[in-house]
Amino acid sequence: QVTKEYMKKNKKRTMTTLFGIIFMVMLMTCVFVGKDTAVNYLEILASQSQGKWHINAYDVDASQYEKIKELDAVDETAVSVGYDLSVFEQSANPVRPYINLKAYSKENFDWMNMTLVEGRYPENSEEIVLCVDAKNDGADIKIGDEISVDCFKRFLSKSENSKTNTIFPYYNLVLQSGDYVEAPDNFFYFAPEDTDPVEEFVEVREYTGFNATYKVVGFVGRPIYEADSSAAYTAITLQDDGATIDGTFNVSIRFNLSKLDGEYNGIEEIVGGYDNIEFNGILLAFSGNSPDSTISGMVDIMTVFFVVIIIAASVILIYNVFNISFEERSKYLGMLSSVGATGKQKRSSVYYEAFTMLLVALPVGFLVGLGVVKLGMTILKPYMDT
């Protein structure tokens, strides 16, 4: 009762202390909740650039895939299989006469940021979705139609008699005399009649023996990996996770980031080196797991910096609040001693005051902190989106 009356009669000191604690809790909430909120939102934005996967591993076989799935840090995996190109008879674009046929696990439609424009996604391995650009370019194709494929790989052959090199700087490709190389992904269409007698190179098709007929069930927006200069439109069917895959395929991986170490848990050793791995560096950077140690270090340093600043500011604030009232507090405790209060009673008085203030300040400070984070994100969101 004495402590309660003391707090009531010293409203200025009590309110100053109370607001000081509220402010401290608000700042700490802003640091931890605000940081996680901003980083998580940045991860969402980053995933719009390349996708929601963390690592793509290429040319993986079945035994390597099993080893990858057994790694402790691997949370989810999805498979994609490339069946190469096929002539697209319905195409109305003379420089895009092919389709590039792929098979995706169900998760990959989401991880690769596929946008369904019309229809639905395939539900079995006899259905496909087609890039909507084909329809927009005038292709004679609609939902419910069937497409027959006879797949092949494209190769560029350079005459042995050629005395010049053919350079494709956009594709980082140099054709030398006698070269016979597979055409890069998104390589433009090179018709037989376009053969340059000076350059002396031609396009050659090597059929893989894979042929099938698919029903078109939907159209999707252009995938992030498809260039508008490509000779082929993307077509995707469903890959049954339980089906046996002959040869090699690609694996998309999402990690449990809390278990991830700096070496990505040996995935590079399983797949034969970093040349067979693609990192979603933008997405990984915001979680401090970028393959670039400098970027990860910057994220960690920024986090530590702001935490130290807030803790220092909070300590200084609380110290000053109590320092201002130290003399008054000393007189109060002395008064209790003069009327016969025991040490236990004096300690109980201090604990009671602290508990009462914290009972109010903690939830209020936390809610105010959430409000500040929400206001800050509302202000920053348009700039972050841009």
C-alpha positions in Angstrom: 0.0 0.0 0.0 2.8 2.4 0.9 4.5 1.7 -2.5 1.3 2.2 -4.4 0.7 5.6 -2.6 4.3 6.6 -3.3 3.9 5.9 -7.1 0.6 7.8 -7.2 2.1 10.9 -5.4 5.1 10.8 -7.7 3.3 10.7 -10.9 6.0 12.5 -12.9 8.7 10.1 -11.9 6.4 7.1 -12.3 5.2 8.1 -15.8 8.7 9.0 -16.9 9.9 5.6 -15.9 6.9 3.9 -17.5 7.3 5.7 -20.8 11.0 4.9 -20.7 10.4 1.2 -20.5 7.7 1.4 -23.1 10.1 3.2 -25.4 12.8 0.6 -24.8 10.4 -2.3 -25.5 9.2 -0.5 -28.6 12.7 -0.1 -29.9 13.6 -3.7 -29.3 10.4 -4.8 -31.1 11.2 -2.6 -34.0 14.7 -4.2 -34.3 13.8 -7.8 -34.2 10.2 -7.8 -35.6 11.0 -5.0 -38.0 14.1 -6.6 -39.3 12.4 -10.0 -39.8 9.4 -8.3 -41.5 11.5 -6.3 -43.9 13.8 -9.2 -44.7 11.0 -11.6 -45.3 9.3 -9.1 -47.6 12.5 -8.6 -49.5 12.8 -12.3 -49.9 9.3 -12.3 -51.4 10.3 -9.6 -53.8 13.6 -11.3 -54.6 11.7 -14.5 -55.4 9.8 -12.6 -58.1 13.1 -12.1 -59.9 14.4 -15.7 -60.2 12.0 -17.9 -58.4 11.5 -19.4 -54.9 14.2 -22.0 -55.2 17.5 -21.6 -53.4 19.7 -23.8 -55.6 19.3 -25.5 -59.0 21.5 -28.5 -59.6 21.9 -29.5 -63.2 22.6 -32.9 -64.9 21.8 -34.9 -61.8 21.2 -38.7 -62.0 19.0 -40.8 -59.8 21.7 -41.8 -57.4 22.9 -38.2 -56.9 19.3 -37.1 -56.4 18.8 -39.6 -53.6 22.0 -38.3 -51.9 20.7 -34.7 -52.2 17.4 -35.6 -50.6 19.2 -37.2 -47.6 21.1 -34.1 -46.7 19.9 -32.6 -43.4 19.5 -29.0 -44.6 17.5 -29.9 -47.7 13.8 -29.1 -46.9 12.1 -29.6 -50.3 13.1 -30.7 -53.8 11.5 -30.5 -57.2 12.5 -32.1 -60.5 12.5 -30.7 -64.0 13.3 -32.8 -67.1 14.2 -31.2 -70.5 12.9 -33.1 -73.5 14.5 -30.6 -76.0 12.8 -29.0 -79.0 10.1 -30.1 -81.4 8.7 -28.4 -84.5 5.6 -26.4 -83.6 3.3 -26.9 -86.6 0.7 -24.4 -85.3 3.2 -21.5 -85.0 2.4 -18.3 -86.8 5.7 -16.7 -86.1 8.4 -17.6 -88.7 11.3 -16.9 -86.3 9.8 -19.1 -83.5 8.9 -22.4 -85.2 9.7 -24.7 -82.2 8.4 -25.6 -78.8 10.8 -26.3 -75.9 9.3 -29.2 -74.0 9.9 -29.6 -70.3 8.4 -31.7 -67.5 8.0 -30.1 -64.0 7.2 -31.5 -60.6 4.1 -29.9 -59.2 6.1 -27.6 -56.8 8.1 -26.2 -59.7 5.2 -24.4 -61.2 5.2 -22.3 -58.1 8.9 -22.1 -57.5 9.6 -20.9 -61.1 6.9 -18.2 -60.8 4.6 -19.6 -63.4 1.6 -17.3 -64.0 -1.5 -19.1 -65.2 -3.2 -16.8 -67.9 -5.9 -19.2 -69.1 -7.1 -22.7 -68.3 -5.3 -24.8 -65.7 -2.0 -26.5 -64.9 -1.4 -30.1 -66.2 -2.6 -32.9 -63.9 -0.9 -35.7 -65.6 1.9 -36.5 -68.0 -0.4 -36.3 -71.1 -1.3 -32.6 -70.6 0.7 -29.5 -71.2 0.6 -25.7 -70.7 2.0 -23.5 -73.4 3.6 -20.0 -73.2 0.8 -17.5 -74.0 3.2 -15.7 -76.4 2.5 -18.4 -78.9 -1.2 -17.6 -78.9 -0.6 -13.8 -78.9 1.7 -14.3 -81.9 -1.3 -15.8 -83.8 -0.6 -19.5 -83.4 -3.6 -21.7 -84.4 -3.9 -23.3 -80.9 -6.5 -23.3 -78.2 -7.3 -25.2 -75.0 -8.4 -28.7 -75.8 -6.2 -29.0 -78.9 -3.5 -31.6 -79.2 0.2 -31.1 -80.0 2.4 -33.9 -81.3 6.1 -33.7 -80.6 9.1 -35.4 -82.1 12.0 -34.1 -80.1 15.5 -33.1 -81.3 18.6 -31.2 -80.2 19.9 -28.3 -82.2 23.6 -28.3 -83.2 25.7 -25.7 -85.0 28.2 -27.1 -87.4 31.2 -25.0 -88.7 32.9 -26.1 -91.9 36.4 -27.3 -91.6 37.3 -25.2 -94.6 36.2 -22.0 -92.9 39.0 -19.5 -92.3 37.0 -17.3 -90.0 35.5 -17.6 -86.6 31.7 -16.9 -86.1 31.1 -15.0 -82.9 27.8 -14.8 -81.0 28.6 -12.4 -78.1 25.1 -12.5 -76.6 25.5 -16.2 -76.1 29.2 -16.1 -75.2 29.8 -18.5 -78.1 32.6 -18.6 -80.6 32.4 -21.1 -83.5 35.8 -22.1 -84.9 36.7 -24.2 -87.9 35.4 -27.8 -87.6 33.2 -27.1 -84.5 30.0 -29.0 -83.9 28.4 -27.7 -80.8 24.9 -27.8 -79.3 23.0 -24.6 -79.7 22.6 -22.6 -76.5 19.3 -22.2 -74.7 17.2 -19.4 -76.2 19.3 -19.4 -79.4 17.5 -17.6 -82.2 16.1 -19.3 -85.3 18.5 -20.0 -88.1 16.7 -21.2 -91.2 18.6 -23.5 -93.7 18.2 -20.8 -96.4 19.9 -18.3 -94.1 23.3 -20.1 -94.3 26.0 -17.6 -94.8 28.6 -18.8 -97.4 31.2 -16.6 -95.8 30.6 -17.9 -92.2 30.1 -21.5 -93.5 28.1 -22.8 -90.6 24.7 -24.6 -90.6 22.1 -25.7 -88.0 21.7 -29.5 -87.7 19.0 -31.4 -85.9 19.7 -34.6 -84.0 16.5 -36.4 -83.1 16.4 -38.0 -79.6 13.7 -40.6 -80.4 11.3 -39.1 -77.9 7.8 -38.5 -79.4 4.4 -38.1 -77.8 1.0 -36.3 -78.1 -0.2 -33.8 -75.5 -3.5 -32.1 -74.8 -3.2 -28.3 -74.2 -5.0 -27.5 -70.9 -3.7 -23.9 -70.3 -1.6 -21.0 -71.2 1.1 -19.4 -68.9 3.0 -16.2 -68.9 6.4 -16.2 -70.4 8.8 -18.0 -68.0 11.6 -16.0 -66.5 14.2 -18.1 -68.4 12.6 -17.7 -71.8 13.9 -14.9 -74.0 11.7 -13.3 -76.6 14.5 -13.8 -79.1 14.3 -17.6 -78.6 13.4 -19.8 -81.5 11.1 -21.8 -79.2 8.0 -21.3 -77.0 8.1 -23.1 -73.7 5.7 -26.0 -73.2 5.5 -27.8 -69.8 3.9 -31.1 -68.8 3.7 -32.7 -65.3 6.5 -34.8 -64.0 5.2 -37.7 -61.9 7.4 -37.7 -58.8 7.2 -41.5 -58.6 8.2 -42.1 -62.2 11.6 -43.4 -63.1 13.6 -40.9 -65.1 16.2 -42.1 -67.6 19.4 -40.2 -67.9 20.0 -36.9 -66.1 17.6 -34.1 -65.0 17.6 -30.9 -63.0 16.8 -30.5 -59.3 15.5 -27.4 -57.6 16.3 -27.3 -53.9 14.8 -25.3 -51.0 16.8 -25.4 -47.7 15.9 -25.2 -44.1 18.1 -22.1 -43.8 18.6 -22.6 -40.0 20.5 -25.8 -40.8 22.5 -24.5 -43.8 26.2 -24.2 -43.5 28.6 -22.1 -45.6 29.4 -24.9 -47.9 25.8 -25.8 -48.8 26.2 -29.1 -47.0 28.3 -30.8 -49.7 25.9 -30.5 -52.6 28.7 -29.3 -54.9 30.6 -32.6 -54.1 27.5 -34.7 -55.0 26.9 -33.1 -58.4 30.5 -32.7 -59.4 31.4 -29.1 -58.6 30.0 -25.6 -58.6 29.8 -25.6 -62.5 26.7 -27.7 -62.2 25.0 -25.5 -59.6 23.1 -22.2 -60.0 22.5 -20.1 -56.9 19.5 -17.9 -56.4 21.9 -15.4 -55.0 19.4 -12.5 -54.5 17.0 -14.6 -52.5 19.8 -16.2 -50.4 21.4 -12.9 -49.7 18.5 -11.6 -47.6 18.8 -14.6 -45.3 22.5 -14.1 -44.9 23.2 -17.3 -46.9 24.5 -15.8 -50.1 27.2 -17.8 -51.9 29.0 -14.4 -51.9 30.5 -14.2 -48.4 30.8 -10.4 -48.6 27.0 -10.0 -49.1 26.3 -12.4 -46.3 28.8 -10.6 -44.1 27.1 -7.2 -44.8 23.7 -8.6 -43.8 25.1 -10.0 -40.5 27.0 -6.7 -39.8 23.9 -4.6 -40.4 21.8 -6.8 -38.0 24.4 -6.6 -35.2 24.9 -2.9 -35.7 21.2 -2.0 -35.3 20.8 -4.4 -32.3 23.9 -2.8 -30.5 22.6 0.7 -31.3 19.1 0.0 -29.8 20.5 -1.8 -26.8 22.9 1.1 -26.1 20.1 3.7 -26.5 17.8 1.7 -24.2 20.4 1.2 -21.5 21.3 5.0 -21.6 17.6 5.9 -21.4 16.7 3.6 -18.5 19.9 4.6 -16.6 19.1 8.3 -16.9 15.5 7.8 -15.8 16.6 6.0 -12.7 19.6 8.3 -12.1 17.3 11.3 -12.1 15.1 9.8 -9.4 18.0 8.2 -7.4 18.0 10.8 -4.7 14.3 10.7 -4.3 14.3 6.9 -4.2 17.1 7.0 -1.5 14.9 9.2 0.7 11.9 7.0 0.2 13.8 3.8 1.1 15.4 5.7 4.1 11.9 6.7 5.2 10.8 3.0 5.1 13.8 2.1 7.2 13.0 4.8 9.8 9.5 3.4 10.4 10.9 -0.1 10.9 10.7 -1.7 7.4 12.8 -4.8 7.1 15.2 -5.5 4.2 12.7 -8.0 2.8 9.9 -5.3 2.8 12.1 -2.8 1.1 13.1 -5.3 -1.6 9.4 -6.2 -2.0 8.6 -2.5 -2.5 11.2 -2.3 -5.3 10.0 -5.5 -6.9 6.3 -4.5 -6.7 7.0 -1.2 -8.5 9.1 -2.9 -11.2 6.5 -5.6 -11.7 3.6 -3.1 -11.9 5.4 -1.0 -14.5 6.5 -4.0 -16.6 2.9 -5.4 -16.5 1.8 -2.3 -18.3 4.9 -1.3 -20.3 5.7 -4.7 -21.9 2.4 -5.3 -23.8 2.0 -1.5 -24.6 5.6 -1.3 -25.9 5.2 -4.4 -27.9 2.0 -3.2 -29.5 3.4 0.2 -30.2 6.5 -1.4 -31.8 4.3 -3.5 -34.1 2.4 -0.3 -35.0 5.7 1.5 -35.9 6.8 -1.5 -38.0 3.5 -1.6 -39.8 3.7 2.2 -40.4 7.3 1.9 -41.6 6.5 -0.9 -44.0 3.5 1.0 -45.4 5.8 3.9 -46.1 8.7 1.8 -47.5 6.7 -0.8 -49.4 6.2 1.3 -52.6 9.9 2.0 -52.8 10.9 -1.6 -52.0 8.4 -2.8 -54.7 10.0 -0.5 -57.3 
